[in-house]
């Protein structure tokens, strides 16, 4: 990969999780994306020669506000599948975080990170 685009802290409210209170009350989630692009050196200043990362953010929001999922792993996989469909994106690292999980003693949240590539 020659170029990496990082999109940090996409905040979405969703109803994902194993516990009933997560599914009924919902909570904020944070998603980070790192997109690997194979761009030629000296890319010019035109959007069509890279990826419009606004589309990637919309894809994240679509998954995170969509149907309930039990696992962060499932959400991350669904996001990766979508963003890998964007032109020029060859690889995606997706991190889905629950900043305030309902787990006693956990102060820093929980996260799942996956990396997927086009086949």
RAJOMO-V586427 format. One record per pair of residues at least 24 apart in sequence whose C-alpha atoms are under 6 Angstrom apart, sorted by the first residue. I is the first residue (numbers start at 0). J is the second residue. D is the distance in whole Angstrom. If there is no record, write none. Layout:
i->I j->J d->D
i->I j->J d->D
This chain:
i->0 j->35 d->6
i->0 j->36 d->6
i->0 j->37 d->5
i->1 j->37 d->5
i->2 j->35 d->6
i->2 j->36 d->5
i->3 j->34 d->6
i->3 j->35 d->5
i->4 j->33 d->6
i->4 j->34 d->5
i->5 j->32 d->6
i->5 j->33 d->4
i->6 j->31 d->6
i->6 j->32 d->5
i->7 j->31 d->5
i->13 j->63 d->6
i->13 j->64 d->5
i->14 j->67 d->6
i->15 j->67 d->5
i->15 j->68 d->5
i->15 j->69 d->6
i->16 j->69 d->4
i->17 j->69 d->5
i->28 j->96 d->6
i->28 j->97 d->5
i->29 j->95 d->6
i->29 j->96 d->5
i->30 j->94 d->6
i->30 j->95 d->5
i->31 j->93 d->6
i->31 j->94 d->5
i->32 j->92 d->6
i->32 j->93 d->5
i->33 j->91 d->6
i->33 j->92 d->5
i->34 j->90 d->6
i->34 j->91 d->5
i->35 j->88 d->6
i->35 j->89 d->6
i->35 j->90 d->5
i->36 j->87 d->6
i->36 j->88 d->5
i->36 j->89 d->6
i->55 j->82 d->6
i->89 j->116 d->6
i->89 j->117 d->5
i->90 j->115 d->6
i->90 j->116 d->4
i->91 j->115 d->5
